[in-house]
């Protein structure tokens, strides 16, 4: 589960000109933070967007607390980089808004950041009474962000604004994972398939699944808003900044999702060229050893199942929302 909004409320209220994450020693010098430096340097090398976020987000080093406490295992720290970037994106979205005197912002990329007015919206949890249980159970993140009542969770209290904020954070987390491929090649090479089939691919796939899940949640939200809260829906549709942010983030995340499907096939091809017997089917990427085999889910089957929920009717809802 990613950031609960209470954390961000505290973060937002406590922002001042002082960066509380800057730990100062008795001589007045800033103490070293090896973990934060590793995150920054890794992003600087491999992911422009994540580096921009981590370099500019308020209370910068605070976000490193979402990674492991130990600084001895570099690979474990890097494995948690997507969580750090995800959470920092929430914070940076608030920074974007705050600079314009508003309450919601969206980081699209270093060249495009959008602050928007928040209009009145209904609580997303109300969807729980209209979405069939059979569909709820098919969406892994449904209960976390909509179904389980949380009084300070932005994806519920802020309706479409909060859902899009979460969508943007999952996009940035997915992007940094995808961009870490050269780090995996430099660190692990292809002497073993395990880092690729047990870490690289499933971690990306698990995050990219959020694209398919949140587009359903956002479509359900807008559809119900139009039907039951028409005045709210009119104001949502009049919010061109919100719709622009959605359109740009959606297109970027969709491309990443499509690229991931190709990446599964490409990774299996490389591993086969390196002498391993690797096969990809609808559910698993399987490594065949001399006397055994090991399979790891790649999430492509999950994407297909989610696509069956994303009906043409829901696709039309999002098409209308685009700008």
C-alpha positions in Angstrom: 0.0 0.0 0.0 1.3 3.4 -0.9 1.0 6.7 0.9 -2.0 7.2 3.2 -3.2 10.8 2.8 -2.7 11.6 6.5 1.0 11.5 5.9 0.6 14.1 3.1 -1.7 16.2 5.2 1.0 16.4 7.9 3.6 17.0 5.2 1.6 19.8 3.6 0.8 21.6 6.8 4.4 21.4 8.1 6.0 22.9 5.1 8.0 26.0 5.9 11.1 27.7 4.6 13.1 25.2 6.7 14.0 21.8 5.2 13.5 19.5 8.2 15.2 16.7 6.5 18.5 18.5 6.5 20.3 16.9 9.5 22.9 19.3 10.9 25.8 18.3 13.1 27.3 20.4 16.0 29.5 22.3 13.6 26.6 23.5 11.5 27.4 21.2 8.6 24.9 18.9 6.9 25.3 15.3 7.8 25.9 12.8 5.0 22.9 10.6 4.0 24.4 7.8 1.9 21.0 6.3 1.2 19.5 9.5 -0.2 22.7 10.2 -2.2 22.4 6.7 -3.7 18.8 7.4 -4.7 19.7 10.8 -6.2 22.7 9.6 -8.1 20.9 6.5 -9.4 18.1 8.6 -10.7 20.5 11.2 -12.1 22.1 8.4 -14.1 19.1 6.5 -15.2 15.8 8.4 -14.9 15.5 12.2 -15.7 11.9 12.5 -14.3 12.6 10.8 -11.0 15.8 12.8 -10.6 13.8 16.0 -11.1 11.3 15.1 -8.5 13.8 14.0 -5.9 15.9 17.1 -6.5 13.1 19.5 -6.2 10.5 18.1 -3.8 10.3 19.9 -0.4 11.7 18.1 2.6 13.6 16.1 0.1 15.5 13.5 2.2 12.3 12.8 4.2 11.2 10.7 1.3 14.2 8.4 1.7 12.4 7.1 4.9 10.1 5.1 2.6 13.1 2.9 1.7 14.8 0.3 3.8 16.6 1.5 7.0 19.8 -0.3 6.3 22.3 1.2 3.9 24.5 -1.9 3.6 22.5 -3.6 0.9 22.7 -1.5 -2.3 20.5 -3.8 -4.4 17.8 -3.7 -1.7 17.9 0.1 -1.6 17.6 0.3 -5.4 14.8 -2.3 -5.3 12.8 0.1 -3.1 13.5 3.2 -5.3 10.1 3.0 -7.0 8.4 3.3 -3.6 10.5 6.4 -2.7 9.8 8.0 -6.1 6.0 7.1 -5.8 5.7 8.8 -2.5 7.8 11.8 -3.4 5.6 12.3 -6.4 2.7 12.8 -4.1 4.7 15.4 -2.2 5.9 17.1 -5.4 2.3 17.3 -6.7 1.4 19.2 -3.6 4.5 21.5 -4.1 3.3 22.3 -7.6 -0.1 23.3 -6.3 1.3 25.2 -3.3 3.5 27.5 -5.5 0.3 28.6 -7.3 -1.8 29.0 -4.1 -3.8 25.9 -5.0 -4.5 22.5 -3.5 -3.7 20.0 -6.3 -0.9 19.8 -8.8 0.4 17.1 -11.2 3.9 16.5 -12.4 3.8 15.3 -16.0 7.5 15.6 -16.8 10.2 18.2 -16.1 8.9 20.4 -18.9 5.2 20.1 -17.9 3.7 20.7 -14.4 0.0 21.6 -13.9 -1.6 23.2 -10.9 -5.4 22.9 -10.8 -8.4 24.3 -8.9 -10.2 21.6 -6.8 -13.9 21.6 -7.4 -16.5 19.9 -5.2 -16.5 16.2 -5.7 -18.2 13.2 -4.0 -16.2 10.7 -2.0 -15.0 7.8 -4.1 -16.0 5.3 -1.4 -19.6 5.8 -2.6 -18.7 3.7 -5.6 -18.6 0.7 -3.2 -22.4 0.6 -3.1 -22.8 0.5 -6.9 -19.8 -1.5 -8.2 -20.6 -5.3 -8.0 -18.6 -7.3 -5.6 -17.6 -9.6 -8.5 -15.8 -6.7 -10.2 -14.3 -5.3 -7.0 -12.6 -8.5 -6.3 -10.9 -8.5 -9.8 -9.1 -5.2 -9.1 -6.3 -5.8 -6.7 -6.0 -2.1 -5.6 -9.8 -1.5 -5.4 -10.1 -2.1 -1.6 -6.9 -0.1 -0.9 -8.0 3.1 -2.6 -11.8 3.0 -2.8 -13.4 0.0 -1.1 -12.0 0.2 2.5 -13.3 3.4 4.1 -10.5 5.7 5.0 -11.4 9.2 6.2 -8.1 10.8 5.2 -7.3 9.0 2.0 -7.0 11.3 -1.0 -8.2 8.8 -3.5 -11.5 8.8 -1.6 -11.9 12.3 -0.2 -10.6 14.1 -3.3 -12.5 12.0 -5.8 -11.2 12.2 -9.3 -8.4 14.6 -8.2 -7.1 12.1 -5.7 -7.4 9.1 -8.1 -5.4 11.0 -10.7 -2.8 11.9 -8.1 -2.4 8.2 -7.3 -2.3 7.4 -11.0 0.5 9.9 -11.5 2.5 8.4 -8.6 2.2 4.9 -10.0 3.3 6.1 -13.4 6.5 7.7 -12.0 7.3 4.5 -9.9 6.8 2.4 -13.0 8.9 4.7 -15.1 11.9 4.6 -12.8 11.7 0.8 -12.7 11.7 0.6 -16.4 14.6 3.0 -16.7 16.7 0.9 -14.3 17.4 -1.8 -16.9 20.9 -0.5 -17.6 21.5 -0.7 -13.8 20.4 -4.3 -13.8 22.7 -5.0 -16.8 25.7 -3.3 -15.1 25.0 -4.9 -11.7 23.8 -8.4 -12.6 24.5 -8.9 -16.3 22.9 -12.1 -17.7 24.9 -14.7 -15.8 21.7 -15.7 -14.1 18.1 -15.2 -15.1 16.9 -14.7 -11.5 17.4 -10.9 -11.2 15.4 -10.5 -14.4 12.6 -12.9 -13.8 12.3 -12.5 -10.0 12.9 -8.8 -9.6 13.0 -6.7 -12.8 10.0 -7.9 -14.7 7.5 -8.7 -11.9 8.2 -5.4 -10.1 7.5 -3.4 -13.2 4.5 -5.5 -14.0 3.0 -5.1 -10.6 3.3 -1.4 -10.9 2.1 -1.1 -14.5 -1.0 -3.0 -13.4 -2.0 0.2 -11.8 -2.5 1.8 -15.2 -5.2 -0.7 -16.0 -6.8 -0.6 -12.6 -6.9 3.2 -12.1 -8.3 3.9 -15.6 -11.2 1.6 -14.6 -11.6 3.4 -11.2 -11.5 6.9 -12.8 -14.0 5.9 -15.5 -16.4 4.5 -12.9 -15.9 7.7 -10.9 -16.7 10.0 -13.8 -19.6 7.8 -15.0 -21.2 7.9 -11.6 -20.5 11.6 -11.2 -22.3 12.4 -14.5 -25.3 10.3 -13.5 -25.7 11.2 -9.8 -23.8 14.5 -9.4 -24.3 16.4 -12.6 -23.4 19.8 -11.2 -20.1 18.4 -9.9 -19.5 16.7 -13.2 -20.0 19.9 -15.1 -17.3 21.6 -13.0 -15.0 18.7 -13.4 -15.4 18.9 -17.2 -14.9 22.7 -17.0 -11.5 22.1 -15.3 -9.3 22.2 -18.3 -6.1 21.9 -16.2 -7.3 18.6 -14.7 -8.4 17.2 -18.0 -5.0 18.2 -19.6 -3.1 16.5 -16.8 -5.2 13.4 -17.2 -4.7 13.3 -20.9 -0.9 13.7 -20.8 -0.4 11.3 -17.9 -2.7 8.7 -19.4 -0.8 8.8 -22.7 2.5 8.4 -21.0 1.4 5.6 -18.8 -0.3 3.8 -21.6 2.9 3.9 -23.7 4.8 2.5 -20.7 2.3 -0.3 -20.3 2.6 -1.3 -24.0 6.4 -1.1 -23.8 6.3 -3.5 -20.8 4.6 -6.2 -22.8 7.4 -6.0 -25.4 10.0 -6.0 -22.6 8.8 -9.3 -21.3 9.3 -10.9 -24.7 12.6 -9.1 -25.3 14.1 -10.1 -21.9 13.2 -13.8 -22.5 14.8 -13.6 -25.9 18.1 -12.2 -24.4 18.1 -14.8 -21.7 17.7 -17.6 -24.3 20.6 -16.1 -26.3 22.7 -16.3 -23.2 22.2 -20.0 -23.0 19.1 -20.3 -20.7 15.9 -22.0 -21.7 13.2 -19.5 -21.0 9.6 -19.6 -22.2 6.8 -17.0 -21.9 3.2 -18.1 -21.8 0.0 -16.3 -20.9 0.8 -16.3 -17.2 4.4 -17.0 -16.5 8.0 -16.6 -17.6 9.5 -20.0 -16.9 13.1 -21.0 -16.6 13.9 -24.6 -17.4 16.9 -26.1 -15.6 18.4 -29.5 -15.9 16.0 -31.3 -13.6 13.5 -28.6 -12.7 11.8 -25.5 -13.8 10.9 -22.2 -12.1 8.0 -19.9 -13.1 7.3 -16.3 -12.2 4.2 -14.3 -13.0 4.7 -11.4 -15.4 1.2 -9.8 -15.0 0.3 -9.9 -18.7 -2.6 -12.2 -17.9 -3.8 -9.8 -15.2 -3.7 -6.9 -17.8 -5.9 -9.0 -20.1 -8.4 -9.7 -17.3 -8.6 -6.0 -16.4 -9.1 -5.1 -20.1 -12.3 -7.2 -20.1 -13.6 -4.9 -17.3 -12.7 -1.8 -19.2 -15.7 -1.9 -21.4 -16.3 0.3 -24.5 -18.7 2.2 -22.4 -16.0 3.0 -19.8 -13.5 3.8 -22.6 -16.1 6.3 -24.0 -16.2 8.0 -20.5 -12.5 8.6 -20.5 -12.5 9.7 -24.2 -15.0 12.4 -23.2 -12.8 13.4 -20.4 -9.7 13.8 -22.5 -8.8 17.2 -23.8 
